[in-house]
Each structure stands twice: as C-alpha cells, then as structure tokens.
Amino acid sequence: MATGPVRITLPSYEVVVEPGALGNITQWVSPFAEKRRIAIVTDDHVDHLYARRIAAQLEGAQIISIRAGEAAKTRDTWADVTDSLLNEGYGRDTLIVAAGGGVVGDLAGFVAATYMRGVPFIQLPTTLLAMIDASVGGKTGVDTPAGKNLVGAFHQPLLVIADPNVLATLPPNHFRAGLAEALKHGVIADEKYFAKVAASRESTARDERALTGLIAESVRIKASVVAQDERESGLRKVLNFGHTIGHAIESVSNYKLLHGEAVAIGMALESALAEKIGVAKPGTADAIRDALNAIGLPSMFPALDRSAVIAATKSDKKARAGRVEYALPSKVGSMAGEATGWSIPVEDAAVAEVLT
C-alpha cells in the first residue's frame, strides 16, 4: 500500500565574501563546529600559506595535505584522505574544511559526501576560480582516465567563505584563469557583467573593492541558476558553456593547461560552433574571443590531435547515446536551447570544423 511521498527540503547556505575573513575564521565556523572534530583538507601549496593559520584558529583541527594540481584529483587521493580520517578515528561527528582551489574543494567535498555516508563540510576557497565557481553549487568529485569529474556526488557545503585578500598570493596566470569563469557567467546571464569582466586586468587583483564586487556578482549569478536546478536536470546545464570542449582539451593535453585556460578556449570554440549551427547571433563568437584576448586568455585550439579531442567529448556527462550535447549561447547574456532542456546535440562533423 502506498503511503505517500518522502518530502525532503535541502538547506540553503551562506556565501561570505569578505576581505580579511580568514583572519577571523572562528566567527564563521564556530556555529557549525560544536561537538565536531575538524579535519582541514588542503594541498602542499596552500598548507603553509593559509591552512596552518586556519588550523590555529580551530581547536583540535588536524590538517590533511594532498599534492597540488589537477593530477592529484583522483580516486587514489580520495582513498588516501579517507584512510587518513579512519586512521585518526574520525567518526560521524566529523566536519571537513576544504582550504584551497577547485581541486581541493572538489576532492574534499567528495570525501565529505562519502565518508560515513556523508558528513558536513565548509568551503574556504583560495583561488579566484574556486571563489566564483567551484565552491558554489555542491558539485564534488574526482577525475578518471576516461575524463574529468566522472565520479562524484552532489553534496552542498554548510558555508562558503571567500576572502579576496588571499588572492594577493595567486600567480597572475591563475588569476586570469579565474576570470574565464567570471566571463562565462556574463555570457550566460548578464551582458553588462560580461563587459565589466572583459575590462578587468591584473590590477583588479590589487583593488579590494572591485575584486570583492566581481566575486559577489559571479556568485549571485551562479547561485541563481543553481537554486532553480540543483542537480543539473535542466537550466543548470547552461553553466557548462565552454566546458565540454574545454574538459576534452584538458584531458588530451594531460592537464598542461589550467582549467580556466581550457574553458576559455572551449568558450571561443563553442561560441563559434553556436554560430555555425545557427543558434547564435552573428558576432557572438567574435565578442567572446575579443574579451578573452583582452584579459590575456587563450582562445585558439592548441596543437592537439583533433580526433582525440572529439573522442574525449564523448566521455562528457552530457553525452547521450553517443551524441554530445552542448550548452551554447544565443548571444552574449543569453543562452540557447530552452526548448531542448538547455543543451543542444551537435554532430561531430560540425565540431571538427571549428577545431582548427
């Protein structure tokens, strides 16, 4: 006999964007830390820069450090971190704090999603890309030889704390890579924000007020999309603009490009694809390519095997029955594909023509 549906309401959470926040972590974390053991997951770059400072403010917190870089975002590293928690006797009272860039956030979030069938975690992003994109939305996971983020889970953080001041130690190429995701947010939702990001330069990293505003605006755009489609069954697919080809380029290049650099190239190529198949307004691709070039991001297909890149797109999570679906713009500030669930199937032959 049917007894009715099981109604579950997922909790919301705050994204704090505040200069100097990492100097007063206790204020933000304490409400969630009562009667919990804290494990800080970080990498060997952020460990000495910020993780130890964070640990000193959180009583009893222990640091688990992984190798820095995309190559460490694997099931083996997930197992190593999980085993470290088990060896230290962490139980269901665990609170995981992810202190680092997108790799650390994705991996630590996946550990939190699976450890003891799920424990809470907090995101403390230390790169621009992680602040404006990776830390918000609850996507966690690891890479496999078949492609990026193919093993993972949706697991929302309790809190995200973004301190723009930590970006002072971020290398210029990593800062520019973060701007690629900000530019993407402008393409999918806000033409004025797109223009603002396109006018950004490395000097923005030294302008606390401008940088704080940029981060907050990107978070607002992404949060608005995620709130309408938490598990990417529809509208949230638009956030994948630039990522289908971008992820394929990352994989085939063996992650020699930063994620934001690969996404930048993906946006240039996918916007050209959108024009080619007739879903984008003429001039859209030029506008996006010009903005990428102004920021100092790559926009041309690199010296890679074109057939290998096309093959890698088929491992994308959006592929269906061997056909790859793309999130494509109709113009800067608006996405195409509403009638088809915000993704558009495209034949390989059309993709091959823009990979030149």
N, C-alpha and C positions, 0 to 999 in steps of 0.2 A: 504494500500500500504506500503510495506517495505521501510524504509528509510536508512537502513544500521546499522552496529553495533555501540554500545556506547563504545568508546575506553577509557579505564582508565589505567593510569600508576601509580602504587603505589610508593611513595617516598622512597628513601633509608635513612639511618640514621647512625650516628657515634657511635661506642662503644669506649669510652675513658677509657683506663686502665692506671692510673697514680697515683703513691704514693703521698699522700697529697692533692688530688683533692678536697676532702670535705672541706678543709680549704679555698678554693677559688671557691666556687660554683657559685658565681656571674658571673665569667668569662665565664662559660659554659652555664648557664641558661639564662642570660640576653638577648641573641638574640631571645629567644623564649617567653620571659615574657612580652614584651612591650604591654601595654594596656590590660593586663590579670590579673585576680585575681588568686592568687596561694593558693591551698589547699594541705598541706602535709599530706598524709595518712601514718601512721606508727603503731607500736604496743607498748605495755606498757613496753617492754624491751628496744627497740631502742629509744623511746621517750626521755629519759633523757641522753642516751649515745650520740646520734648524731642528732636527729630530731630538738631539740631546737637550736643547733648550726647552722644547716642548715637554720632554720626559721629566725634566727637573721641576716642572710646574704641576705634574700629575702624580700624586703619591703612589709609590709602588709600581709605576709603569715600567714595562720592560720593552726594549727595542729589538725588533727582528729586521735585519737588513738583508736586502737582495742585491744582486748585481744591477747596475743602472743600464737602461736601454731596452728596446723592444725585444731583443733576443732572449731576455730573461722572462718574458711573459708567456710561460709555458706550463703545461700540466706538471712537469717535474718540479718547477719552482713552487707551484701551488701545493704539491705534496710536501716539499721541504718546509714551507711555512706552517702547514697543518701539523706536520710531525713535531716541529718546534713547540707549538702550542700544547700538543699532547704530552710531550716530554716534560714540559714545565707544569703540567697538571691543571691547565686551564679548562674550565667547565662551561656550563651554560650561563654562568654569570660573567662571561667574557664581554668586553667592549673593545672592538678593534678601532684603532685610529689610523687612517691612511694618510701619511705625510709624504707627499711627493707629486710627481707629474701624473700623466694619464696612465702610464704603465702600472705604477704603484696603486693608483686608485682602482683600476680595473681588476688587478690581481687581488688586492686586499679585500675589495668588495666581494669577489668570488669566494675567497676564503670565508668571509663572514656569512655569505649566503649558504654555504655548505657545512660549515663547522658546527657540530652538534645539531644538525638540521636547521641551522640558521641562528646567528647571533647578531646583535646590533653593531653598526659601525658609523663612524664620523669621518667626513672628508675634509682634509686640510691641504688643498691643492697648492703647489709651489711653482707651477708654470702658468703662463697666460692661457695656453690651450686647455689645461685642466680646469682653470678657474671659470672660463666662459663656456666650456662644453662638456668635457669628460666627467667632471664631478657632479653634474646635474642630470637627473633623469633615471638613475637606478640601473643603467646597463653595466654589468660586470662580466668578466670573462677572461679567457686566455686564448692565445693563438695555437694553431696546429700546423703541421707541414702542408695541409690542404688549403690553408687560408687563415685570415685574421678573425679573431673573436668567434670562432665556430663552436666553442664550448663555453657556456656561461649561463647566467641567470639574471632575471630582473630582481634586484634587491635594493630598495631605496635606503639612503642614509638617514640617520636621525637628524643630521645637521651638516651644513657645508659652511666652512669658514675660509673666506678668501681675503688674504692680507696683501694688497697691492705692493706694499713696501718690500716684500721678499723678491719681487721681480728685479730689484736692483742688481742681484747677482746672476740673473738669467742672461746667457750669451745672446748676442744680437740675432743670430740665426734662429734660435729657439723663440725669441720674442716675435720675429716675423712669422714664424710657423703658427703661432697662436693667432695672429691677425688673419690668417687664412680662414679659420673657423668663424671669426667675427664677420669677415666679409661674406661668408656663406649665409650667416643669419640675415644680413642685409638683402642678399639675393632672394631668399625665400619669403621674406616678410616685410621689409621696410627699405624703400629706395633711398630715403633721406639718411638712414643709418649707414647704408652701403656707401654713400658719398662721403660720410664722415669718416668711416674706416679707411676708405681709399685715400683720404688726405692725411692719414696718420703716418708718422715717421718714427724712427728710433727715439727721437727726442720725447715722444709721448711717454716713454718708459720713465722719464725723469720728471714728468708732470703729474704729480699725485692726483690732483683734482680731475684732470682729463682722463687719466687711466682708470680711476675709480668709476667714473661715469660710463666709460666704454664697457668695462666688465659688467656693471649693473644692467646696462641696456641689453647686452647679449644674453645675460641670464634671464632677463624679463622675456625676451623673445623665445628662448628655448623652453622656459618653464610654461609659457602659454601653450605651446604646442604639446608638450608632454602631458599637461593637465587634461587635455582633450583626448589623449590616446596614449595611455601609459605603456602599453605592451606592443606598440607598433603594428596595429592591425589596420590602420588607415592613415590619418593625417600625419602621424609622426614619421612616416616614410620620407616626407619632404626633407627631413634633417640629413638624409643620406645623399643629398646632392653633392656630387664630386667624389663620393666615397667608393662607388662601385669600380670605376676605373682606377681611382686612387689606391684602394686596397690592393688591386691586382698589380699595379706598378710597384707598390711596397714589397709585395711577396716575390715578384720576379726579380727585383733588384736586390733581394736578400736584405731588405731594410737598410740600404745605404742612404736612402732619403729619409728625412724627418717626416713624421706623419703629416704635419701641416703642409710641407712642401709637396708631398704626393697628392694631397687633397687639392692643393692649388692647381696642379697640373690636371687633376681629374675634373675640376670645375671648368677649366678652359676647354677641355676636350668634350665634356658632356654638354656644355652650352652650345658648342659648335654642332654637336650631334642633334640637339634640340632644334636648331635652325634647319639642319639638313633634312630632318623628317617632317618639318613643317609645323612644329608645335610652339616655336619661339618666335617672337617678333624679330625681324631683321635688325642687326646691330647689337643684339643682346650679347653675343659672344665677344664682339669687339670691346664692348663696355667692360665686361668682366676681365678680359685679358689685359686691357689697359690699366685697370685697377690693380691687378696682380703685379704687373710690371712696375707701377708707381711705388708699390710697397717694397719691391725688391724680391718678389716671389717668382719661382719658375712657372712658365705657362706652356712650354713646348714638350712634346713627347720625347722622353730621353732615349738614349741608344740602347734599346732593349728589343728582344725578339717580339715582334708584333703578335704572332700567332700564340706565343706563350702567355702574353698579357690577356688576349681574348679568352684563352682556355682558363686562365685564372679567374676571370669574371664569372665563370660558371659555378665556381665554389662559393659565390656570394650568397648570403642568406636570402636575398630577394629573388634568386633564380627559381623558376617554376617549370617543371617538365622540360628541362634543358634550355629554356629560353630565359634570357636575363632581362630583368625589369629595372628600369632606371627612374630616378627622381629627377625631373627635368623642369627648367624654368620656362614660363611663357614670356616673361620679360623680367628685368631687374625689379625685385619687390613682389613678385607673384609667381606661383608655381602652376604648372600644367598637370593634368591627369586626375582631376577631381572625379570625373565620371568613371575612371578605372581604378579607384581606390588609391590615388596619389602615386601610382607607379605605372610606367609605360613599357610594355615589352618591345624590344628592339632587336632586329635581326643582326647577326654577326657581321654581315657584309657591310651594313651601314656603319657599324663601329669601326671596322677595319679601315674605312675610308677616312675617318677623322684621326686615326692613329698614324699620322705622318709628320 
